[in-house]
Amino acid sequence: MAPKRLSQAQADEAEIENQHAVVTSTTAMDRERDDEIEAALDADREMLVETLGDEPPGDVTDADAWDDAIERLAATGKDHLAETMASKVEALRERAERSYPSLLRLRFRPEEPFEFVPGQYVRISYEEEAPRVYSIASSPNREVLELCIRRVPDGELTPDLCDRTVEGDDIFVRGPYGDEFMLQDPSERDLVFVATGTGAAPFKSMIDYVFEEGLDEYEGEKRDVWLFLGSSWEDDLPYREAFLDLADEHDNFHPVMTCSREEYMGDWDGETEYVQHTLLKYLDPDCVDTDTLPPDTTEFVGSEPAEDIDARIDPENAEVYVCGIGAMCNSVREVIEPLGVPDLYYEEESYG
């Protein structure tokens, strides 16, 4: 049997405890974007007026008016334009109709010191709602713990956390849990983190800890630390500004953000592909045998990336960590497995 990693041994030493904690702050990480959404549709309204010759649709949530206008646009022979507009309007409508906030930073201070290692999670209870588990997003070097909460519209706990928690509230904490999804022992390998949405939470803990503890160096040599983080919208990228600030401090940290819908708002110049395809853009093409990759992914190897980063990834000299919904993890694994990353250096945690 292989010896335990240092982080696993540390996790085993941390006792699971029950204790109360006091909320120190709640901060929305997303923002209300109604004005941006309506502004993003102004050019479409103008085009509809020019083409159809009548009053344009109003608010994006007026689905009947927009659907009717798009249907009449298609009838003029502009099928592709109508299809593109329909996709845009549907995406913006979904965004406009969702509750705010939908992405929350929740910080709290346990009554007693709380020991954990990056990658572990806790179970929390708030008032009378059933408890739920969340990855810890803060570094173990912080006294205040932090969670990244995504609102589940019909959920039992997350709506209350998003809408009702305030500084001074009491929550009940049990943990830490988990002894598998955590950092490998230090080595010369570069670190590659891949996440969507709140899958970034354990990576915030890990990456902060890596730089705080000097684990981005091994035997005097810098290790490149990569983060590929995807979401639909720019303000749904958890900790985006914090990661960019960290990159300003460390030239070996390379955060790459990708958003599938943000370009509908007009000024997104980052990546727009799925995270697994974005990752392929930043591989060293000389280290990749594209014949081993799924056929629909080979075009991304060696293609022009959106971010100006000099470094590239050698899969055989990387340890890879993946966290997010199951479908995303499966898709990442399909491109990672053929690249030569040893199974020993591939860590995955999926949910949903």
N, C-alpha and C positions, 0 to 999 in steps of 0.2 A: 504494500500500500504506500502511495506517495505521501511524503510528509506534508503536514498542513502548512498553508501559507501563514506568514506572520499575521496578516489581518484576520484570518480565521481563528488563530490561537487567541488573539486579542478579543475577538467576538465571544469566544467560549468563556473568557474570564469575566465578561460583563453580565452581571446578574439581571434577570428580568424582574422589574419592579413595578409596583403600582403607586402612583402618587398624583397629587393635584398639581396644577400649574396655573400661573396667572398670565393672561394674554397681555403682551407688552405693546403690540401694534398689529393693525390689519391694514394692508395696502393693496389697492387694485393695481394689477399689472397691465390689464387691458384698459381701454378708454372708450368713452361714448363717442361715436363717429357719425352721428346722423347728418351733420352739416357736410362732412367729407363725402358721404354716400350720395347726397343730393347733388353736390358739385360735380361728382364723377359722372353723373347722368346728364349734365347740361348739354354736352355735345350731342348725345343721342337724341335728346328732345329736339334740338335744332335740326338735326338731320331728318327726324320724323316729320317736322313741320314742312321742311322743304320738299319732302317726297310725297307726303299725304295731303298737305294743304289744309290741315285743321289744327285744333288745339292739341298740344302735346299732353301725354300722361302726366299726372301730378306726382304725389309722393310715391316712393318705390313700393310701399306696402299696398298700394292700390293695384292689386294683382290683375283684376279684370281689365282695367284700362290699359295696362302695359301688355297683357296677353293679346288683347284685341288689336292694339297698334302694331305689334310684332307680326301678328297673323296677316294683317293687311299689307305690311311691308313685304312679307314673303310673296304675297299675291302679285306684287309688281315685278317679280322675277329676281329680286335680290335675296335669294334663298340663303346663301352663305352669310350675308350680312345679318339677316334676321336670326339665323341660328346662333351666331356669335353674340348678338345682343341679348337673346333669350338666356344664354348661359350666364352672361354678366349680370343681368337683372335678377335672375334667380339667386345668384351668389350674394349680391348686395342686399336683396330682400331678406334672406336668411340671417345675414349679419345684423340688419336693422331690427329684426324682430326678437333677437335674443336678449336675455336679461343682462343687466349690468349691476355689479361686475360679474364676469364669468371666469376670471383668472385672478386668484387672490394669494398674496403673500401673508401668511399667518405666523407671527412670532410669539413665543411664550417662554416663560422662565419657570422651570420645575422647582418644586419646594426644596428638593435635595439635588446635589450634583448628579448629572445624568451622563454616564459613560457609554460611548458607542463608537463604532468605526464607520468610515464612509461606505455607503451602500446599504446600511441597515435601515429598518423602518420601525414605526411605532403605531400603536392602536390608540385612537383618541375618542373620547366621548364628550358631548356638549349637551347640557341640560338633559332632556328626556329622550333624545334621539339615540338610535342604535349606534354602537361604535363602528368605526371604519379604520382601515390601515392606510398609512401614507409614508412614502419614503422621506427620510430626513434630508433636507436641502442644505442645511448649515454644516460648517466644518466642526469636527469634534473639539477644535480649539476655542469655540465660542461658548459662552455661558448660556446664551439665549438660543433655543432651538427654533428652527424655521421649517415650515411646510409650504408646499406649492399646491394650491387647491383649485381644481377645475370644477366649475359648477355642472352638476348633472341635473338638467331641468326638472325631472320628476324624482330626483333622489330624495332620500330621507334626511341626510346630514348636510350635504354640500350647500343647498340653498340657505340653510340657517347659518352656516359658517360665513357665507358670502354676504348675507343681508343683515345679520344680527350681531355678530361678535364685535365687541369694542374693547378698548384698553381697560384692563381691570377685571374682565370676565374670568370665571373659573372654568377650566377644562380638566378632564381626567385623562391621565396618560399611563399607558402600560407598554413596557418594552425595555430594551430594544430587541428586535427580532431579526433573524436572517444571518446565515453564516456561509452563504455561497456566492452571492453577487457582490464582490468586493475586489479591491485592488490586488493585483499580483505583487509578488515580492519585487523589489527594485532590480532592474536589469538594464542592459544597453538598448532595449527595444523602445521604439517610439510608441506613444499611447494614442489610440484613435477611439473617440467616443461618438456614438451615433444614436440620435434620439429624435422623437417627435413629441410635441406637446409637453405634458408634465413628466414625460420620461427624462426630461432634463434635470429633474430634482436630485436624484442620487449623484448625477454627474457634477452638479454645482458643489456638492459636498466633496466629492472626490477631487475635482480640479483645484478647488481652493486649498484643500489639504496638501495636494501634490506640491504646489508652489510655496505654501507656508513651511513645509517640512524639507524643502530642497530636494524633493524626489524627482524633479525634472532634470536632475543631473545624476550621472552614474560614472563613478571613477573619473571625475573631472570633465566629462563630456556632456554637453547639453543633449537632452532628448526632445524631439519635437512632440508637442502635445496638440492634437487636433480635436475639434468638436464640430460635428455635422448635426445641425439642429433644424428641424423642419416644422412648419405649421401652415395653416391656410393664410393667416394674416400676420402682419409684422408685429402688432401688439399682442399676439398670441404666442410669441417666442419668449418663453420664461427667461428672465435674467439677461435679456439681450444686451442692455446697456452695461450691466456688470461684467459680462464676458468681454465686451469690446474694451472696457476700461482695463481689464486684466491683460488684454492683448497689447495695449499701449505700454504696460509695465514690463512685459516679457516678450521678447522678439521670437521666442520659440513656441509661443501659444498662437494657434491659428483657428479662430472660430469662423465657421462658414455657415451662414444662415440661408435657408431656402424657403420661399413662400409660394404656394400654388395659386393664390388669389389676390395677393396684394397689388399686383400690377393693374387690377381693375380700378384701383384708386388713383393710378396715374404716374407715380414717381418712384416706383420700386426698381432699383437697378441691380439687385442681388440675384442669387440663383432662384430658379423657378421650378426645377425638376424635383422628382421624388428624392429623398435623401440617399437611397442606394445608387441612383444615377449620378447625383451630385458627387458622392464619394469617388466614383470612378474617374471623374474629371481630374482629380488631384492625385491620382496614382502616377508613379513613374512608369511611363509606357514601356520603357526598356525592361521593366521587371514583371511585365504582365503578358501571359500567353492568352490572347483574346480567343483562341480556338476553344478554350475550356469554359468560357463564359456563356450564359444564355444568349442566343442570337440577337434578341431585341435589346441587349445592353452594350454590345461591343462598340457601337457608334460613340459612346460617351468617353471611352478611353482615349486620351490624347486630344479631346475636343477643347475648345477655348473656354476656360473657366471665367466666372464673373469677378472673382476676387484676385487681386494682384499679390500672389504669394509665391515666393521663390522656391520654397521647399516642396518636395513631393514625397509620397508615401511608397516605401518598399514593403509590400505585403508580407514578405518572408521575415522582415525585421520589425514587425508591429505586433502589439497586443491590442485586441479590439473588444470594446464594450458596447453592447446594444441594449436600449431600453425603450419600450413603447408598446403600442397595441400589437397584438399577435400577428396581424397581416403584414405590418411593416417589418417586424422582426423576421418573419419568414422570407420576405423579399430581400432583406439585407443578407440573410444567411445564404440565399441562392447565388449571390455574387461574391460573397466572402469565401465560401468553401472552396471554389475552384482556384482561388488566388494564391494558395500556398500558406495561409495563416494556420499554424498548427492548432489542433483542437485544444491543446493545453492553454493557448493564449487567446481563446475566444470565449467571452462571457456574455450571457444573454439573460434578460429579465423581461418577460412579456406579461401583458394584462389585457383584459377586455376581450 
